[in-house]
């Protein structure tokens, strides 16, 4: 891995560090080992995360972060005036170094204009000229799991860590929040709670058939006296509604009704989580909830969920992983995953839980 280091900007003396976080929930979870590695390298530094509001709660739960700065775009930081407002605020904070986990050119421009003297990150989007510590993003590094992808970048800066485990620890306040939410949605605390996330941000090719989610939900409710909770963002509501339409049993559909903090609180109460490749899949794995991850167009070698109790189900069809939003063929990668296969995996995980 090639690194261009400016010798007149000593990274080892950085005491006030800004980390530009990634923009998606799953990516944010997968960067946590890299954030921990940065903290170990700079145990006495003040570490701030600059992130979008919808991922902020991930870093609020990270003990290695001192402050979370919200990048509101869309919002108050949108447009040229908004970006200048953000840059002015960052400049006032007098950061010594910016470590850019996000790959975009914009992250490097903001760090440069904010007057941050040390700027480190992958040389993606031809932004290497704006960085003082430019890390070459090779073909090989693009093929590893995203946890290792981010760890490799910070390792080149001297942030050495062999720990790739991702674990979210929730404070006691999450218990009372979960109790309140369960009361609101009429969830019986004595029942077996099963979470499902049938949506996916990056297109239809990541989505397993809603009727198959429904078949699994019906079986788990019937055989385990469980309650099934449908999770997702506002954009996932159609997927969750489709599962309910195909289901014989009544499900608890909260897609689009919770923020990330509330979703985390309820996922933590689940005995099992079944999901497409999604951000909430990574959250469940990081909470060490037994998780079944269903992969179609995306690559489990790169984005499989964390957690010792996570099971990945995917099929090695010739065209997968294609990483396409919409399947140009017949979605064979998903169609080969039967409801019976997922149900058997769910039964096995629930039996191991006892």
Rosetta blueprint (number, residue, H / E / L):
1 X L
2 X L
3 X E
4 X E
5 X E
6 X L
7 X L
8 X L
9 X L
10 X L
11 X H
12 X H
13 X H
14 X L
15 X L
16 X E
17 X E
18 X E
19 X E
20 X E
21 X L
22 X L
23 X L
24 X L
25 X H
26 X H
27 X H
28 X H
29 X H
30 X H
31 X L
32 X H
33 X H
34 X H
35 X H
36 X H
37 X H
38 X H
39 X H
40 X H
41 X H
42 X L
43 X L
44 X L
45 X L
46 X E
47 X E
48 X E
49 X E
50 X E
51 X E
52 X L
53 X H
54 X H
55 X H
56 X H
57 X H
58 X H
59 X H
60 X H
61 X L
62 X L
63 X L
64 X L
65 X L
66 X L
67 X E
68 X E
69 X E
70 X E
71 X L
72 X L
73 X L
74 X L
75 X L
76 X L
77 X L
78 X L
79 X H
80 X H
81 X H
82 X H
83 X H
84 X H
85 X H
86 X H
87 X H
88 X H
89 X H
90 X H
91 X H
92 X H
93 X H
94 X L
95 X L
96 X L
97 X E
98 X E
99 X E
100 X E
101 X L
102 X L
103 X L
104 X L
105 X H
106 X H
107 X H
108 X H
109 X H
110 X H
111 X H
112 X H
113 X H
114 X L
115 X L
116 X L
117 X L
118 X E
119 X E
120 X E
121 X E
122 X E
123 X L
124 X H
125 X H
126 X H
127 X L
128 X H
129 X H
130 X H
131 X L
132 X L
133 X E
134 X E
135 X E
136 X L
137 X L
138 X L
139 X H
140 X H
141 X H
142 X H
143 X L
144 X L
145 X L
146 X H
147 X H
148 X H
149 X H
150 X H
151 X H
152 X H
153 X H
154 X H
155 X H
156 X L
157 X L
158 X L
159 X L
160 X L
161 X L
162 X L
163 X L
164 X L
165 X L
166 X L
167 X L
168 X L
169 X L
170 X L
171 X L
172 X L
173 X H
174 X H
175 X H
176 X H
177 X H
178 X H
179 X H
180 X H
181 X H
182 X H
183 X H
184 X H
185 X L
186 X L
187 X L
188 X L
189 X L
190 X L
191 X L
192 X E
193 X E
194 X E
195 X E
196 X E
197 X E
198 X L
199 X L
200 X L
201 X L
202 X L
203 X L
204 X H
205 X H
206 X H
207 X L
208 X L
209 X L
210 X H
211 X H
212 X H
213 X H
214 X H
215 X H
216 X H
217 X H
218 X H
219 X H
220 X H
221 X H
222 X H
223 X H
224 X H
225 X L
226 X E
227 X E
228 X E
229 X E
230 X E
231 X L
232 X L
233 X L
234 X H
235 X H
236 X H
237 X H
238 X H
239 X H
240 X H
241 X H
242 X H
243 X H
244 X H
245 X H
246 X H
247 X L
248 X L
249 X L
250 X L
251 X L
252 X E
253 X E
254 X L
255 X L
256 X L
257 X L
258 X L
259 X L
260 X H
261 X H
262 X H
263 X H
264 X H
265 X H
266 X H
267 X H
268 X L
269 X L
270 X L
271 X L
272 X E
273 X E
274 X E
275 X E
276 X E
277 X L
278 X L
279 X H
280 X H
281 X H
282 X H
283 X H
284 X H
285 X H
286 X H
287 X L
288 X L
289 X L
290 X L
291 X E
292 X E
293 X E
294 X E
295 X L
296 X L
297 X L
298 X L
299 X L
300 X H
301 X H
302 X H
303 X H
304 X L
305 X L
306 X L
307 X L
308 X L
309 X L
310 X E
311 X E
312 X E
313 X E
314 X L
315 X L
316 X L
317 X L
318 X L
319 X L
320 X L
321 X L
322 X L
323 X L
324 X L
325 X L
326 X L
327 X L
328 X L
329 X L
330 X L
331 X L
332 X H
333 X H
334 X H
335 X H
336 X L
337 X L
338 X L
339 X H
340 X H
341 X H
342 X H
343 X H
344 X H
345 X H
346 X H
347 X H
348 X H
349 X H
350 X H
351 X H
352 X H
353 X H
354 X L
